[in-house]
Amino acid sequence: MPGHVLNLSSLVQCAHGAPAQPTAPVPTPPRVTILGQAVMTEATAYVVAGCPNTESPPNPVQAPPAPPPPFPCATATWIGATAATRVKTMGLAVLVMSSTATCAPTGREAKPVQVQSRVQAI
């Protein structure tokens, strides 16, 4: 899907509104930068901090005697099919504004909400 490319300064949030930050750009050291910031790829891991989620995930195997504690989003893993299809760095597809990540352990999605506006990818 076409869209503006994510770099290190892009803002990503989980479905509950908590910010997600990349642990380290992949590849390291970065080979491609936009405005001096490393380009994010589908292999870049993100950590979610301060997720306000208070819902517990369903337990299809066994109902516990007491409600389990809430599980806030902790990490976000990008879905490769939502990254750019024609633009890669070091063999890894770059992330674009329309890319989607899956948060663990909640299974909810994380999306970019603010990206640079100079470079687009298909």
Backbone as a ProteinNet text record, in pm:
[ID]
protein_1_A
[PRIMARY]
MPGHVLNLSSLVQCAHGAPAQPTAPVPTPPRVTILGQAVMTEATAYVVAGCPNTESPPNPVQAPPAPPPPFPCATATWIGATAATRVKTMGLAVLVMSSTATCAPTGREAKPVQVQSRVQAI
[TERTIARY]
83.5	0	88.2	53.8	134.7	110.4	209.6	195.3	327.6	324.5	446.4	523.9	655.6	743.3	765.5	763.4	791.3	941.1	978.5	1117.1	1118.6	1235.5	1250.2	1165.1	1133.2	1055	904	859.3	715.6	646.9	522.2	444	352.2	365.1	283	209.3	80.2	0.7	-72.9	-92.3	-174.6	-321.2	-411.1	-553.6	-610	-539.7	-585.6	-525.6	-443.3	-386.7	-250.5	-188.6	-55.8	52	157.4	263	348.9	393.4	484.2	614.7	726.3	858	937.8	1014.8	1098.9	1211	1240.8	1351	1483.6	1495.9	1615.3	1579.1	1627.6	1597.9	1663.1	1594.7	1649.6	1656.5	1766.2	1895.3	1968.8	2060	2143.4	2287.6	2361.8	2323.2	2232.8	2149.4	2056.4	2127.9	2081.3	2139.3	2064.2	1937.5	1855.4	1798.5	1806.9	1750.4	1662.7	1567.1	1484.4	1492.5	1532.8	1550.6	1644.7	1745.2	1843.6	1798.1	1678.3	1624.2	1617.7	1649.7	1647.8	1507.9	1500.1	1373.8	1336	1207.9	1160.8	1121.3	1155.2	1121.6	1026.8	976.3	881.7	942.8	1075.5	1141.5	1166.6	1133.8	1158	1057.3	1107.2	1020.1	985.6	863.8	817.3	775.4	797.4	756.3	649.3	538.6	428.3	442.4	436.3	451.5	326.7	278.9	167.3	31.9	11.3	-118.5	-224.1	-335.5	-437.5	-540.5	-514.9	-613	-648.7	-777.1	-823.3	-904	-916.3	-990.2	-897.9	-952	-875.8	-905.3	-803.8	-830.1	-917	-999.3	-1083.1	-998.6	-1044.8	-976.1	-1066.1	-1045	-1133.9	-1115.1	-1003.2	-974.3	-1044.4	-1031.3	-1085.5	-1119.3	-1233.3	-1272.1	-1206.5	-1131.6	-1066.9	-1169	-1137.7	-1229.9	-1249.2	-1149.1	-1159.1	-1117.3	-1163.3	-1122.1	-971	-909.7	-765.3	-732.1	-609.8	-571.2	-573.9	-584.7	-584.3	-449.2	-452.4	-331.3	-311.9	-231.4	-205.8	-116.1	-121.1	-33.7	111	197.9	337.9	432.4	406.6	491.1	403.3	462.2	391.2	479.7	423.5	493.5	423	497.9	438.8	394.7	283.8	229.8	293.5	372.9	449.3	365.8	243.8	159.3	114.2	128.3	84.7	200.8	322.1	438.4	444.1	535.6	553	589.9	540.4	568.1	682.2	713.1	814.7	937.4	937.1	1051.5	1105.6	1236	1299.7	1434.6	1480.6	1616.1	1678.4	1790.1	1860.1	1766.7	1678.5	1587.6	1463.8	1446.5	1331.2	1239	1109.9	1012.7	1003.9	993.3	980.9	835.5	815.4	680.9	627	496.5	430.6	313	252.1	143.5	29.2	5.4	-104.6	-64.9	58.9	104.6	32.5	19.5	-48.8	37.7	36.4	108.3	7.5	45	-37.5	29.6	-46.7	6.7	-6.7	91.4	85.5	79.5	6.4	-71.2	-217.1	-257.8	-399.9	-450.6	-364.5	-407.6	-469.1	-474.1	-527.6	-423	-461.2	-366	-303.6	-186.9	-117.9	-97.5	-109.9	-97.3	-17.9	46.4	112.1	5.6	30.2	-63.2	1.6	135.1	204.8	335.9	358	481.2	535.2	658.8	716.7	639.4	645.9	565.5	648.3	775.5	861.2	872.6	874.9	902.8	786	743.4	637.7	693.1	626	665	541.3	562.2	453.2	475.5
-117.6	0	124.2	224.7	345.8	432.3	510.6	601.1	664.1	758	821.3	721.7	725.2	629.6	669.6	569	592.5	605.1	699.2	707.1	708	723.1	711.8	811.8	926.1	1027	1012.2	911.3	889.9	849.5	892.1	860.1	741.8	636.6	515.7	496.7	458.1	436.6	303.8	241.9	121.5	163.7	68.3	96.1	169.5	165.8	232	371.2	414.8	549.1	563	454.3	462.1	470.3	547.6	558.5	432.4	403.2	290.3	344.6	296.6	342.1	224.8	247.3	138	105.5	-23.3	-62.9	-29	-53	-17.7	-31.4	58.5	44.4	-81.4	-146.4	-265.1	-233.5	-241.5	-291.4	-186.7	-234.1	-146.5	-165.3	-66.2	74.8	96.8	200.8	223.7	261.6	207.2	237.6	349.5	370.1	473.4	563.4	694	788.8	889.6	945.8	1054.6	1165.2	1283.8	1398.2	1363.1	1279.2	1241.4	1132.4	1079.9	975.4	842.9	733.4	600.9	565	498.4	448.9	321.2	306.2	187.2	78.8	-46	-158.9	-254.2	-351.2	-447.7	-530.8	-535.3	-614.1	-533.6	-405.2	-321.2	-353	-386.9	-416.2	-286.5	-278.1	-160.8	-201.8	-111.1	-131.9	-27.9	-74.2	14.3	47.9	176.6	219.5	292.8	257.1	329	298.1	178.6	142.7	139.5	210.5	216.9	104	0.6	-106.7	-170.5	-183.3	-247.8	-373	-409.3	-529.8	-650.8	-761	-885.5	-961.3	-1026.8	-1105.8	-1226.4	-1272.3	-1388.9	-1513.5	-1601.1	-1726.7	-1840.1	-1884.1	-1985	-2124.5	-2149.1	-2282.5	-2308.9	-2216.7	-2239.1	-2104.9	-2097	-1974.8	-1974.4	-1870.1	-1865.3	-1836.3	-1870.4	-1843.8	-1694.1	-1616	-1470.9	-1406.7	-1288	-1224.4	-1207	-1234.9	-1216.1	-1067.3	-1032.5	-891.3	-835.5	-704.4	-645.9	-665.2	-673.1	-692.3	-574.1	-477.4	-366.1	-410.4	-338	-366.6	-348.2	-439.6	-433	-419.2	-494.7	-489	-482.1	-437.6	-432.3	-492.5	-586.9	-652.7	-617.3	-572.2	-526.4	-642	-621.5	-719.8	-690.8	-785.8	-763.9	-727.4	-779.9	-753.6	-608	-532.3	-393	-296.3	-346.8	-262.4	-232.8	-146	-113.3	-240.1	-251.9	-372	-353.6	-228.7	-205.7	-131.8	-89.1	-15.9	-93.9	-125.8	-203.7	-142.1	-170.3	-136.9	-262.6	-301.4	-423.9	-545.9	-548.6	-661.6	-659.8	-556.7	-546.3	-435.5	-464.3	-365.1	-250.9	-127.7	-12.5	1.5	59.2	82.1	212.8	214.8	335	369.4	485	533.8	432.5	351.9	255.3	121.4	107.7	-17.2	-40	-166.6	-204.3	-302.7	-288.2	-380.2	-448.1	-564.7	-635.9	-626.7	-582.6	-569	-700.7	-728.2	-844.4	-791.6	-851.9	-974.5	-952.9	-830	-802.3	-843.8	-846.8	-879.6	-761.6	-645	-524.2	-467.9	-372.1	-319	-187.7	-161	-33.6	25.6	156.9	223.9	353	393.5	524.9	634.6	740.3	852.8	980.9	983.7	1100.9	1054.6	1091.5	1055	1176.1	1164.1	1269.9	1280.8	1394.1	1413.2	1434.3	1401.8	1425.4	1305.3	1184.3	1065.2	969.1	920.9	821.8	694.3	583.6	453.9	379	288.6	202.9	61.5
0	0	0	-79.5	-81.5	41.8	75.8	188.7	225.1	316.5	364.5	450.9	437.9	504.6	650.8	739.6	881.1	903.6	988.1	1032.4	1185.2	1242.2	1387.5	1464.9	1404.5	1475.2	1454.6	1381.5	1358.9	1488.4	1503.2	1622.4	1593.1	1673.5	1660.3	1792.2	1785.2	1905.6	1897.7	2015	2022.2	2012.5	2003.5	1989.4	2110.2	2221.7	2343.9	2360.3	2263.8	2264.9	2327.7	2369	2430.8	2322.5	2345.5	2245.5	2238.5	2117.8	2095.3	2038.7	2090.1	2047.6	1992.5	1885.7	1833.2	1930.6	1943.7	2031.7	1966.7	1837.8	1760.3	1613.1	1529.3	1387.2	1331.4	1241	1175.8	1027.6	959.3	1007.3	1090.7	1172.6	1254.2	1211	1178.6	1170.4	1049.2	1053.5	943.4	814.6	704.2	573.8	503.7	541.6	479	587.4	564.9	659.7	585.5	656.7	606.6	710.7	666.8	757.2	872.4	844.6	945.5	1040.8	1022.9	1110.3	1034.2	1101.5	1039.6	992	877.3	822.9	897.5	929.9	1000.6	899.9	931.9	845.4	917.6	841.5	897.9	1010.9	1020.8	1125.5	1252.8	1252	1369.5	1479.2	1597.2	1711.8	1784.1	1832.2	1906.4	2046.5	2143.5	2281.7	2312.9	2370.9	2407.6	2555.9	2587.7	2726.8	2773.6	2890.2	2950.5	2890.8	2841.2	2784.4	2895.6	2876.1	2980.6	2975.2	2896.6	2880.8	3015.2	3041.1	3164.9	3136	3009.4	2973.1	2980.8	3022	3024.1	2895.9	2839.2	2719.6	2754	2660	2689.7	2710.3	2797.1	2823.2	2772.1	2647.4	2590.5	2648.7	2716.5	2766.9	2899.6	2991.3	3124	3188.1	3247.6	3317.6	3454.9	3486.6	3617.4	3727.1	3850.8	3960.6	3984.9	3956	3970.6	3838.3	3809.7	3684.4	3679.7	3565	3554.4	3553.8	3585.6	3585.1	3443.3	3428.3	3294.7	3226.4	3097.3	3019.6	2925.6	2962.7	2872.1	2756.6	2647.7	2534	2578.6	2540.1	2580.9	2461.8	2355.2	2236.2	2112.5	2002.8	1874.7	1767	1692	1582.7	1453.3	1354.7	1229	1141.7	1073.8	980.3	845.2	795.7	672.9	552.2	542.6	426.5	420	528.6	527.9	503.9	490.3	462.7	312.6	273.5	131.6	54.8	-66.1	-144.7	-244.1	-278.5	-380.6	-329.9	-204.7	-150	-30.6	-37.9	68.1	101.6	221.8	260.6	318.6	264.6	305.9	299.3	198.9	180.2	267.4	349.8	439.3	390.9	384.1	340.4	440.9	390.1	479.6	523.2	640.9	693.2	639	610.8	560.4	651.4	627.6	712.5	725.5	621.7	626	687.6	735	797.3	930.3	966.2	1089.3	1167.5	1298.2	1387.1	1479.2	1530.9	1627.7	1763.9	1863	1998.7	2074.4	2157.4	2245.3	2387.7	2476.4	2462.6	2422.6	2393.4	2370.6	2233.9	2132.8	1998.2	1925	1988.1	1923.5	1829.2	1746.7	1649.8	1696.6	1640.7	1659.8	1522	1512.9	1383.9	1397.8	1288.1	1288.1	1289.1	1363.1	1365.6	1315.2	1311.8	1259.8	1198.1	1072.2	1002.3	926.9	878.8	797.6	665.6	599	477.9	351.6	356.7	238.7	146.9	202.2	121.3	127.3	9.9	0.1	-62	-35.5	-92.4	-135.8	-229.2	-276.7	-224.7
[MASK]
++++++++++++++++++++++++++++++++++++++++++++++++++++++++++++++++++++++++++++++++++++++++++++++++++++++++++++++++++++++++++

